[in-house]
């Protein structure tokens, strides 16, 4: 029973650590997209909607790839620590 409680405690700690890291990264990503890409994407939207659609799809694709790589890295880091 004590072993089970220790595992649950470690899981909870790792969960909150990962959540904090994700929160920081999401904040940084939102800053990047909203502050840096705001005007170029808005201009592209008004000038060339087809290019805007392609750019949006590429951003979604790269975001998914980056999130997958980041998740894999974080899981490896947190596994080593526990």
C-alpha positions as CSV (number, residue, x, y, z in Angstrom):
1,X,0.0,0.0,0.0
2,X,2.8,2.4,0.8
3,X,4.5,1.6,-2.5
4,X,1.2,2.5,-4.3
5,X,0.9,5.8,-2.5
6,X,4.5,6.7,-3.4
7,X,3.9,5.9,-7.0
8,X,0.8,8.0,-7.0
9,X,2.7,10.9,-5.4
10,X,5.5,10.7,-8.0
11,X,2.9,10.6,-10.8
12,X,1.2,13.6,-9.4
13,X,4.4,15.5,-9.1
14,X,5.5,14.7,-12.6
15,X,2.1,15.6,-13.9
16,X,2.3,19.1,-12.3
17,X,5.9,19.6,-13.5
18,X,4.9,18.7,-17.1
19,X,1.9,21.0,-16.8
20,X,4.0,23.9,-15.7
21,X,6.5,23.3,-18.5
22,X,3.7,23.1,-21.1
23,X,2.1,26.3,-19.7
24,X,5.4,28.2,-20.2
25,X,5.8,26.8,-23.7
26,X,2.2,27.6,-24.7
27,X,2.7,31.1,-23.4
28,X,5.9,31.5,-25.4
29,X,4.2,30.1,-28.5
30,X,1.2,32.4,-28.2
31,X,3.6,35.3,-27.8
32,X,5.4,34.3,-30.9
33,X,2.3,33.8,-33.1
34,X,0.3,36.7,-31.8
35,X,3.1,39.3,-31.6
36,X,5.5,38.3,-34.4
37,X,3.3,36.6,-37.0
38,X,0.2,38.7,-36.5
39,X,0.8,41.4,-39.1
40,X,2.3,39.1,-41.8
41,X,-0.5,36.6,-41.5
42,X,-3.2,39.4,-41.5
43,X,-1.6,40.9,-44.6
44,X,-1.4,37.5,-46.3
45,X,-5.1,36.9,-45.4
46,X,-6.2,40.1,-47.1
47,X,-3.9,39.9,-50.1
48,X,-3.8,36.2,-51.0
49,X,-6.2,33.9,-49.2
50,X,-5.0,30.8,-50.9
51,X,-1.4,31.5,-49.7
52,X,-2.8,32.3,-46.2
53,X,-4.6,29.0,-46.2
54,X,-1.4,27.2,-47.1
55,X,0.6,29.1,-44.5
56,X,-2.0,28.3,-41.8
57,X,-1.9,24.6,-42.7
58,X,1.9,24.6,-42.6
59,X,1.8,26.3,-39.2
60,X,-0.6,23.7,-37.9
61,X,1.6,20.9,-39.3
62,X,4.8,22.3,-37.8
63,X,3.1,22.9,-34.5
64,X,2.0,19.3,-34.4
65,X,5.5,18.0,-35.2
66,X,7.1,20.3,-32.6
67,X,4.6,19.3,-30.0
68,X,5.2,15.6,-30.7
69,X,9.0,16.1,-30.4
70,X,8.6,18.2,-27.3
71,X,6.4,15.6,-25.6
72,X,8.8,12.8,-26.4
73,X,11.7,14.8,-25.0
74,X,9.8,15.7,-21.8
75,X,8.7,12.2,-21.2
76,X,12.3,11.0,-21.5
77,X,13.5,13.7,-19.2
78,X,10.8,13.1,-16.5
79,X,11.3,9.3,-16.7
80,X,15.0,9.7,-15.9
81,X,14.2,11.8,-12.9
82,X,11.7,9.4,-11.4
